């Protein structure tokens, strides 16, 4: 199929883009932002999405960067490609969990075109990014007609493919607080084929102090309408020995705590629940085995 007809705009600056979105919104126009197109273009082709206008951010070079700020925060411009993040030694060193998650996204051709900000704003429940954002307490910078604002990860993802961004907002940057040296991390997912969207996945991070788990953060993706923190498993592990029997127990608690896992032709609700339990235990074991 081919997309339904739409008006196409390609503003050359963030200011122009914000003003354009405000004008289109005031005119009552149904619009979509394209920031790479690896998710939106298939939806347009299948006519799942039928916007009246498409606003392309490809000319906004000011949003294409990877920087380490003075306080150690890693800032990534929203129009930075995923492959640029994979290829960046700074990202790999400063945010290894985010780097590993990005390597799992599709294939190189997809990462070459898909943008970091586009994936976060798309908020696909099967995407690795929302879960990683919850684990890392990521912050999102947005600009709109009412000015700039910052949205914490726990408030950013609302429900299925829906974020706290307004229709006239543009996600400008994603910011990660410094990742402490020695903090353990892992991401595990299960998909039908390499590069496919995950049927279920788990991202996590924690410290090991005197052999005990501390500051545990676990999030699942691909199982509910958005990524979810597995707080019951986190609380169970806090202060417990970092060993296999505890990880297996945490996996069972994580699986049982899921509210209503999605079901489709590829994986039933119960299968996804089972996967979360297995992947949680595996990821905890992988993280604990890291040397730093």
C-alpha positions in Angstrom: 0.0 0.0 0.0 0.9 3.7 -0.2 0.4 6.4 2.3 -2.7 8.5 2.2 -2.1 12.0 0.8 -0.6 14.5 3.3 1.1 17.9 3.3 4.9 17.8 3.8 7.0 20.3 5.8 10.8 20.3 6.5 11.6 23.2 8.8 15.3 24.2 8.9 15.5 25.2 12.6 14.0 24.3 15.9 12.3 27.7 16.2 10.7 27.3 12.8 9.6 23.8 13.7 7.9 24.9 16.9 6.2 27.8 15.2 5.0 25.5 12.4 3.5 23.0 14.8 1.8 25.7 16.7 0.2 27.1 13.5 -0.9 23.7 12.2 -2.4 22.9 15.6 -4.2 26.3 15.6 -5.6 25.4 12.2 -7.0 22.1 13.6 -4.6 20.1 11.4 -3.9 16.4 12.3 -0.1 16.3 12.1 2.7 13.9 12.8 6.4 14.5 13.4 8.9 12.3 11.6 12.3 12.0 13.1 13.9 9.2 11.1 10.8 7.4 10.0 11.8 3.8 10.8 8.6 3.3 12.8 6.3 5.9 11.2 6.8 5.1 7.6 5.5 1.5 7.8 2.5 2.9 9.7 1.9 5.4 6.9 2.3 2.8 4.2 -0.3 0.5 5.9 -2.5 3.6 6.5 -2.5 2.8 10.2 -1.5 6.5 10.5 -3.2 9.0 8.2 -2.0 12.5 9.2 -3.0 15.5 7.2 0.5 16.9 7.6 4.0 15.5 8.1 6.6 17.6 9.8 10.1 16.3 9.1 12.9 17.2 11.5 15.8 15.9 9.3 17.2 19.4 8.7 17.5 20.2 12.4 21.2 19.6 12.8 21.2 21.4 16.1 19.5 18.3 17.6 22.2 15.9 16.4 24.9 15.6 19.0 26.3 13.5 21.9 27.8 15.6 24.7 29.1 15.0 28.2 28.1 18.0 30.4 30.2 19.5 33.2 28.3 17.6 35.9 28.9 14.3 34.1 25.4 14.1 32.6 25.3 12.5 29.1 23.1 14.5 26.7 22.0 13.1 23.4 20.3 15.3 20.8 16.9 13.9 19.7 17.9 13.7 16.0 21.1 11.6 16.7 20.9 8.3 14.9 21.0 5.1 16.9 24.0 4.0 14.9 25.9 7.1 16.0 25.1 6.2 19.6 26.3 2.6 19.0 29.5 3.9 17.4 30.2 6.5 20.1 33.0 5.5 22.6 31.5 8.2 24.9 28.1 6.5 25.0 29.6 3.1 25.6 31.8 4.3 28.4 29.3 6.7 30.1 26.0 4.7 29.7 26.8 1.0 29.0 23.2 -0.1 29.5 21.8 2.4 27.0 24.6 1.5 24.6 23.8 -2.3 24.9 20.1 -1.6 24.4 20.8 0.4 21.3 22.8 -2.4 19.8 19.7 -4.6 20.1 17.6 -2.3 18.0 16.8 -3.8 14.6 19.8 -3.9 12.2 22.4 -1.4 11.2 20.3 -0.1 8.3 17.5 0.7 10.7 19.8 2.2 13.2 21.4 4.4 10.5 18.1 6.1 9.9 16.2 5.8 13.2 16.8 8.6 15.7 17.2 8.2 19.4 14.6 10.8 20.1 12.2 9.3 17.6 12.2 6.0 19.4 11.6 7.5 22.8 8.8 9.6 21.5 7.2 6.7 19.6 7.0 4.8 22.9 6.5 1.3 21.4 5.9 -1.1 24.3 8.2 -3.6 22.6 11.1 -1.1 22.5 14.1 -1.4 24.7 14.4 2.3 25.3 11.4 3.0 27.7 12.6 0.3 30.1 16.1 1.6 30.0 14.9 5.1 30.7 13.0 3.9 33.8 16.1 2.1 35.1 18.4 5.0 34.5 16.0 7.8 35.6 16.4 9.5 32.2 15.1 13.0 31.7 13.6 14.3 28.5 13.9 17.9 27.2 11.1 19.2 25.0 10.4 22.5 23.4 6.9 23.8 22.4 5.0 27.0 21.8 4.9 27.6 25.6 8.7 27.2 26.0 11.1 24.5 27.1 10.4 21.9 29.8 11.9 18.8 31.2 10.0 15.5 31.8 11.3 12.7 34.0 11.1 9.2 32.7 8.4 8.1 35.3 6.1 10.8 33.9 7.1 10.6 30.2 5.6 7.2 29.2 1.8 7.3 29.6 0.4 4.3 27.8 0.5 2.4 24.5 2.6 4.6 22.1 1.6 7.6 24.1 3.9 10.0 26.0 3.5 13.2 28.0 4.6 15.2 24.9 1.9 17.6 23.6 1.0 17.6 19.9 3.0 20.9 19.6 6.0 19.6 21.5 9.3 18.6 20.0 11.6 16.3 22.0 15.0 18.0 21.8 17.3 15.9 24.0 17.6 12.9 26.2 19.7 13.2 29.3 21.3 10.5 31.5 22.7 11.1 34.9 26.3 9.7 35.4 26.4 5.9 35.7 28.4 5.0 38.7 31.5 2.9 38.2 31.0 -0.6 39.5 27.2 -0.5 39.1 26.1 -3.8 37.6 23.7 -3.8 34.6 22.2 -6.1 32.0 19.5 -6.3 29.4 17.9 -9.5 28.2 15.2 -9.9 25.6 13.5 -12.7 23.6 12.3 -12.3 20.0 11.3 -14.6 17.2 14.3 -13.6 15.1 17.4 -11.5 15.5 16.4 -7.9 14.9 12.7 -8.4 15.5 10.8 -6.5 18.2 11.0 -8.3 21.5 8.2 -10.5 22.8 9.4 -9.7 26.2 12.5 -8.1 27.7 14.1 -7.0 31.0 16.6 -4.2 31.7 18.1 -3.7 35.2 20.9 -2.2 37.2 22.0 -2.6 40.8 25.0 -2.4 43.1 26.7 -5.2 45.1 28.0 -4.1 48.5 29.5 -6.7 50.8 27.9 -9.4 48.7 24.4 -7.8 49.0 22.2 -6.3 46.3 21.6 -2.5 46.7 19.7 0.1 44.8 18.0 -2.4 42.5 16.2 -1.1 39.5 14.3 -3.5 37.2 12.0 -2.8 34.3 10.2 -5.0 31.8 9.3 -4.2 28.2 7.2 -5.9 25.5 4.6 -7.2 28.0 2.2 -4.3 28.9 1.0 -1.1 27.3 4.3 0.5 28.3 7.5 -0.4 30.1 6.9 -1.2 33.8 9.1 -1.1 36.9 9.1 -4.5 38.7 9.1 -2.9 42.1 8.1 -6.1 44.0 11.2 -7.9 42.7 13.3 -4.8 43.4 12.2 -4.7 47.0 12.7 -8.4 47.5 16.3 -8.2 46.3 17.3 -5.2 48.3 19.8 -6.3 50.9 19.7 -9.9 49.8 22.8 -11.9 48.7 23.7 -11.5 45.1 23.4 -15.2 44.2 21.5 -17.4 41.9 18.8 -18.7 44.3 17.8 -15.1 45.1 17.7 -14.2 41.4 15.4 -17.1 40.6 13.1 -16.0 43.4 13.2 -12.4 42.1 12.2 -13.7 38.6 9.2 -15.5 40.0 8.1 -12.4 41.9 8.6 -10.2 38.8 6.4 -12.5 36.7 3.7 -12.8 39.3 3.5 -9.0 39.7 2.6 -8.2 36.1 -0.9 -6.8 35.9 -2.1 -7.9 32.5 0.5 -9.0 30.0 -0.4 -8.5 26.3 -1.4 -11.5 24.2 -1.0 -11.9 20.4 -0.5 -14.6 17.8 3.2 -14.7 18.6 3.0 -14.9 22.4 0.1 -15.5 24.9 -0.2 -13.5 28.1 1.0 -16.4 30.1 4.0 -17.0 27.9 5.0 -13.4 28.2 4.7 -13.6 32.0 6.9 -16.7 31.9 9.5 -15.0 29.8 9.7 -12.0 32.2 10.5 -14.4 35.1 13.2 -16.3 33.1 14.7 -13.1 31.7 14.8 -11.3 35.1 16.7 -14.2 36.6 19.1 -14.4 33.7 19.7 -10.7 33.6 20.4 -10.5 37.3 22.9 -13.3 36.9 24.6 -11.6 34.0 24.8 -8.3 35.8 26.3 -9.9 38.9 29.0 -11.6 36.9 30.3 -8.3 35.4 33.7 -7.3 36.7 32.7 -3.5 36.7 
